């Protein structure tokens, strides 16, 4: 008997663990273990929990076509999940457990625990690198060290892609050696809900065909224009595949393979989208080399000496979209309403929180995870540290976004702001990005700016310089 343990790899296509298990031609079962206490500790967004829940039923149908039943169990945390899985392995006389690796610290510890338990029971554990285009630890510089700046990492990845491409595991045929299960072993059913709050995610796809359809449509119709449209939140110019990458309903390798399908050269838009996929790899690779990032540490040690303010009022107004800076408020309201935020806006609101409000980036990082349908620890942590200038970044700390000019540049018609901040719907064009200059915003039930950007920019430069000087 084989057991395939599904975690954040909720697909049958291009799934190394599942493919290897089915190649043995031994009876194979799949398992999913919900861990609501662990999810709460990690701050999983309720909308992402709902997408996972919906995706599990689609995965169950896809596995059934392969003759593989999906067993469901809920326990509290990761430790309990490893223990329960070993109990199942002993009960079913399974010889091998297959799973795809995760690189966050708690997940690494969990898998080491499983391997220790399995060894005592003479059960083999086979783990596979699946989450990235390239195996973490395999892309290093000439000195054998990891890359600390993105561009040389990207160039090394592109060089490998040009020579070796990517390998995709095809969907396997139905297994003929059907497993016989104990009647008390429960398969996933409508009676198997998570003990975890869920918010509706129906706007996001759960079916394999629909998710793959989104990928194919984007590559065929939008990728070539990606460089022209990706920074404008009022334009449908991004792939919006991140929710499916985050839960593993789609792999990064599938995206790369589709991008290069029947192509010899990528155009500018396609190349930049590929760079975005490589950014995801970059942050996962950093977790492999720097497990302290999973503990909330800054990539640069001087980041630990930064002085932050603790204005609860400012933080609450940032979260609710009531800062008086329209592009910031529109972005936060989009996040709160949909569980997703345009990437350009993620940078703007993160810069505003850390460098205009001087609030610790950890608080923003946690809030994002509690709301994002595409919440992924590595990408979220890397993005926040990039914006806070404490992370892996070739840019100096004096990169500070001006929220007003950012709004004027990337929402030039003001349509995005007027959609999400209807109080300002009567203000035309770019004026909507600096409304207090043109109208009495209080009469529109909209707040004045809670801080003066110019003054806060100067303070940021002083605080960051002090932190770096103190560290040295």
RAJO-V326774 format. One record per backbone hydrogen bond with DSSP energy under -0.5 kcal/mol. CO is the residue of the C=O (numbers start at 1). NH is the residue of the N-H. E is the energy in kcal/mol with one decimal. If there is no record, write none. Layout:
co=CO nh=NH e=E
co=CO nh=NH e=E
This chain:
co=1 nh=95 e=-2.3
co=1 nh=96 e=-1.2
co=2 nh=29 e=-2.4
co=3 nh=5 e=-0.6
co=3 nh=98 e=-3.5
co=4 nh=6 e=-0.8
co=4 nh=31 e=-2.6
co=5 nh=100 e=-0.5
co=6 nh=33 e=-0.6
co=7 nh=9 e=-0.5
co=9 nh=11 e=-2.6
co=12 nh=15 e=-0.8
co=14 nh=16 e=-0.6
co=15 nh=19 e=-2.7
co=16 nh=20 e=-2.4
co=17 nh=21 e=-2.0
co=18 nh=22 e=-2.3
co=19 nh=23 e=-1.6
co=20 nh=24 e=-0.7
co=21 nh=24 e=-0.9
co=21 nh=26 e=-0.6
co=22 nh=25 e=-1.3
co=27 nh=2 e=-3.0
co=29 nh=4 e=-2.6
co=30 nh=71 e=-3.5
co=31 nh=6 e=-2.8
co=32 nh=34 e=-0.6
co=32 nh=73 e=-1.9
co=34 nh=75 e=-2.7
co=35 nh=39 e=-2.4
co=36 nh=40 e=-2.2
co=37 nh=41 e=-1.9
co=38 nh=42 e=-2.2
co=39 nh=43 e=-0.8
co=39 nh=44 e=-2.5
co=40 nh=43 e=-0.6
co=45 nh=48 e=-0.6
co=45 nh=49 e=-2.2
co=46 nh=50 e=-1.8
co=46 nh=199 e=-1.1
co=47 nh=51 e=-1.7
co=48 nh=52 e=-2.6
co=49 nh=53 e=-2.3
co=50 nh=54 e=-2.6
co=51 nh=55 e=-2.6
co=52 nh=56 e=-2.1
co=53 nh=57 e=-1.0
co=54 nh=58 e=-1.2
co=55 nh=59 e=-2.7
co=56 nh=60 e=-2.5
co=57 nh=61 e=-1.6
co=58 nh=62 e=-2.2
co=59 nh=63 e=-2.9
co=60 nh=64 e=-2.1
co=61 nh=65 e=-1.5
co=62 nh=66 e=-0.6
co=63 nh=66 e=-1.1
co=63 nh=68 e=-2.7
co=64 nh=67 e=-1.5
co=66 nh=175 e=-3.2
co=67 nh=69 e=-0.6
co=69 nh=30 e=-2.8
co=69 nh=71 e=-0.6
co=70 nh=188 e=-2.2
co=71 nh=32 e=-2.6
co=73 nh=34 e=-2.5
co=75 nh=36 e=-0.7
co=76 nh=37 e=-1.2
co=76 nh=38 e=-1.6
co=77 nh=81 e=-1.7
co=78 nh=82 e=-2.0
co=79 nh=83 e=-1.9
co=80 nh=84 e=-2.8
co=81 nh=85 e=-2.2
co=82 nh=86 e=-1.8
co=83 nh=87 e=-1.9
co=84 nh=88 e=-2.3
co=85 nh=89 e=-2.4
co=86 nh=90 e=-2.3
co=87 nh=91 e=-2.3
co=88 nh=92 e=-2.5
co=89 nh=93 e=-0.6
co=89 nh=94 e=-2.4
co=90 nh=93 e=-0.6
co=95 nh=124 e=-2.7
co=96 nh=3 e=-2.2
co=97 nh=126 e=-3.0
co=98 nh=5 e=-3.1
co=99 nh=128 e=-1.6
co=104 nh=108 e=-2.3
co=105 nh=109 e=-2.5
co=106 nh=110 e=-2.2
co=107 nh=111 e=-2.1
co=108 nh=112 e=-1.9
co=109 nh=113 e=-2.2
co=110 nh=114 e=-2.2
co=111 nh=115 e=-2.2
co=112 nh=116 e=-2.0
co=113 nh=117 e=-2.3
co=114 nh=118 e=-2.9
co=115 nh=119 e=-2.1
co=116 nh=120 e=-1.4
co=117 nh=121 e=-1.0
co=118 nh=123 e=-2.9
co=119 nh=122 e=-1.1
co=124 nh=97 e=-2.8
co=125 nh=127 e=-0.5
co=126 nh=99 e=-2.1
co=128 nh=101 e=-3.3
co=128 nh=130 e=-0.6
co=135 nh=138 e=-2.4
co=138 nh=140 e=-0.7
co=139 nh=147 e=-0.5
co=141 nh=144 e=-2.2
co=145 nh=141 e=-2.9
co=149 nh=153 e=-1.1
co=150 nh=154 e=-3.0
co=151 nh=155 e=-2.5
co=152 nh=156 e=-2.0
co=153 nh=157 e=-2.2
co=154 nh=158 e=-2.9
co=155 nh=159 e=-2.1
co=156 nh=160 e=-1.8
co=157 nh=161 e=-2.6
co=158 nh=162 e=-2.4
co=159 nh=163 e=-1.3
co=160 nh=164 e=-3.1
co=160 nh=165 e=-0.7
co=161 nh=165 e=-1.4
co=166 nh=168 e=-0.5
co=168 nh=170 e=-0.6
co=169 nh=14 e=-2.8
co=176 nh=178 e=-1.4
co=179 nh=181 e=-0.6
co=182 nh=185 e=-1.7
co=184 nh=186 e=-0.6
co=186 nh=72 e=-1.9
co=189 nh=192 e=-1.9
co=194 nh=196 e=-1.4
co=201 nh=204 e=-2.6
co=207 nh=211 e=-2.4
co=208 nh=212 e=-2.8
co=209 nh=213 e=-1.7
co=210 nh=214 e=-1.9
co=211 nh=215 e=-1.8
co=212 nh=216 e=-2.6
co=213 nh=217 e=-2.5
co=214 nh=218 e=-2.4
co=215 nh=219 e=-2.4
co=216 nh=220 e=-2.4
co=217 nh=221 e=-2.7
co=218 nh=222 e=-2.5
co=218 nh=223 e=-2.6
co=222 nh=225 e=-1.6
co=223 nh=226 e=-1.5
co=224 nh=269 e=-0.6
co=225 nh=228 e=-1.2
co=225 nh=229 e=-1.4
co=226 nh=230 e=-2.4
co=229 nh=232 e=-1.7
co=231 nh=233 e=-0.7
co=232 nh=235 e=-2.0
co=235 nh=237 e=-2.1
co=241 nh=244 e=-1.0
co=241 nh=245 e=-1.9
co=242 nh=246 e=-2.4
co=243 nh=247 e=-1.2
co=244 nh=248 e=-0.6
co=244 nh=249 e=-1.8
co=244 nh=250 e=-1.5
co=247 nh=10 e=-1.6
co=251 nh=255 e=-1.5
co=252 nh=256 e=-2.2
co=253 nh=257 e=-2.9
co=254 nh=258 e=-2.4
co=255 nh=259 e=-2.1
co=256 nh=260 e=-1.9
co=258 nh=261 e=-0.9
co=260 nh=263 e=-1.9
co=267 nh=271 e=-2.5
co=268 nh=272 e=-2.1
co=269 nh=273 e=-2.0
co=270 nh=274 e=-2.2
co=271 nh=275 e=-1.9
co=272 nh=276 e=-1.7
co=273 nh=277 e=-1.7
co=274 nh=278 e=-2.1
co=275 nh=279 e=-2.0
co=276 nh=280 e=-1.3
co=277 nh=281 e=-1.5
co=278 nh=282 e=-2.8
co=279 nh=283 e=-2.0
co=280 nh=284 e=-1.6
co=281 nh=285 e=-3.0
co=282 nh=286 e=-1.9
co=283 nh=287 e=-1.5
co=284 nh=288 e=-1.5
co=285 nh=289 e=-1.7
co=286 nh=290 e=-3.1
co=290 nh=293 e=-2.1
co=291 nh=294 e=-1.1
co=292 nh=295 e=-1.0
co=292 nh=297 e=-1.8
co=293 nh=296 e=-1.5
co=299 nh=301 e=-0.5
co=300 nh=303 e=-2.3
co=301 nh=304 e=-1.8
co=302 nh=305 e=-1.6
co=303 nh=306 e=-1.0
co=306 nh=308 e=-0.6
co=309 nh=360 e=-0.6
co=310 nh=312 e=-1.0
co=311 nh=315 e=-2.1
co=312 nh=316 e=-2.5
co=313 nh=317 e=-2.3
co=314 nh=318 e=-2.2
co=315 nh=319 e=-2.5
co=316 nh=320 e=-2.1
co=317 nh=321 e=-0.7
co=317 nh=322 e=-3.0
co=318 nh=321 e=-0.8
co=323 nh=450 e=-2.4
co=324 nh=326 e=-0.7
co=325 nh=328 e=-0.6
co=325 nh=329 e=-2.4
co=326 nh=330 e=-2.9
co=327 nh=331 e=-1.9
co=328 nh=332 e=-2.3
co=329 nh=333 e=-2.1
co=330 nh=334 e=-2.1
co=331 nh=335 e=-2.3
co=332 nh=336 e=-2.5
co=333 nh=337 e=-2.0
co=334 nh=338 e=-2.6
co=334 nh=340 e=-0.6
co=335 nh=339 e=-2.4
co=339 nh=373 e=-3.5
co=339 nh=374 e=-0.6
co=342 nh=346 e=-1.8
co=343 nh=347 e=-1.8
co=344 nh=348 e=-1.8
co=345 nh=349 e=-2.8
co=346 nh=350 e=-1.8
co=347 nh=351 e=-2.3
co=348 nh=352 e=-2.2
co=349 nh=353 e=-2.2
co=350 nh=354 e=-2.2
co=351 nh=355 e=-3.0
co=351 nh=356 e=-0.5
co=352 nh=356 e=-1.6
co=352 nh=357 e=-2.1
co=353 nh=359 e=-2.5
co=358 nh=309 e=-3.6
co=360 nh=363 e=-1.4
co=360 nh=364 e=-1.0
co=361 nh=365 e=-2.8
co=362 nh=366 e=-2.3
co=363 nh=367 e=-2.1
co=364 nh=368 e=-2.6
co=365 nh=369 e=-2.1
co=366 nh=370 e=-1.7
co=367 nh=371 e=-0.6
co=368 nh=371 e=-1.6
co=368 nh=372 e=-3.0
co=369 nh=45 e=-0.7
co=370 nh=46 e=-0.6
co=372 nh=375 e=-1.1
co=376 nh=380 e=-2.9
co=377 nh=381 e=-3.1
co=378 nh=382 e=-2.6
co=379 nh=383 e=-2.4
co=380 nh=384 e=-2.3
co=381 nh=385 e=-2.5
co=382 nh=386 e=-2.1
co=383 nh=387 e=-2.2
co=384 nh=388 e=-2.4
co=385 nh=389 e=-0.7
co=385 nh=390 e=-1.5
co=385 nh=391 e=-1.7
co=386 nh=389 e=-0.7
co=390 nh=300 e=-2.5
co=391 nh=393 e=-0.7
co=396 nh=399 e=-1.3
co=398 nh=400 e=-1.0
co=401 nh=403 e=-0.8
co=402 nh=406 e=-2.5
co=403 nh=407 e=-1.7
co=404 nh=408 e=-2.2
co=405 nh=409 e=-2.2
co=406 nh=410 e=-2.6
co=407 nh=411 e=-2.0
co=411 nh=414 e=-1.3
co=414 nh=418 e=-2.5
co=415 nh=419 e=-1.8
co=416 nh=420 e=-1.9
co=417 nh=421 e=-2.9
co=421 nh=424 e=-2.3
co=422 nh=425 e=-1.8
co=424 nh=427 e=-2.0
co=426 nh=428 e=-0.6
co=428 nh=431 e=-1.0
co=429 nh=432 e=-1.5
co=430 nh=433 e=-2.1
co=431 nh=434 e=-1.6
co=432 nh=435 e=-0.6
co=434 nh=437 e=-1.5
co=435 nh=438 e=-1.7
co=435 nh=439 e=-2.7
co=439 nh=441 e=-1.2
co=440 nh=443 e=-1.2
co=441 nh=444 e=-1.3
co=441 nh=446 e=-2.2
co=442 nh=445 e=-1.4
co=451 nh=453 e=-0.6
co=452 nh=456 e=-2.4
co=453 nh=457 e=-2.5
co=454 nh=458 e=-1.7
co=455 nh=459 e=-1.8
co=456 nh=460 e=-2.4
co=457 nh=461 e=-2.1
co=458 nh=462 e=-1.7
co=459 nh=463 e=-2.8
co=460 nh=464 e=-2.8
co=461 nh=465 e=-1.9
co=462 nh=466 e=-2.3
co=463 nh=467 e=-2.2
co=464 nh=468 e=-2.3
co=465 nh=469 e=-2.7
co=466 nh=470 e=-2.8
co=467 nh=471 e=-1.9
co=468 nh=472 e=-2.1
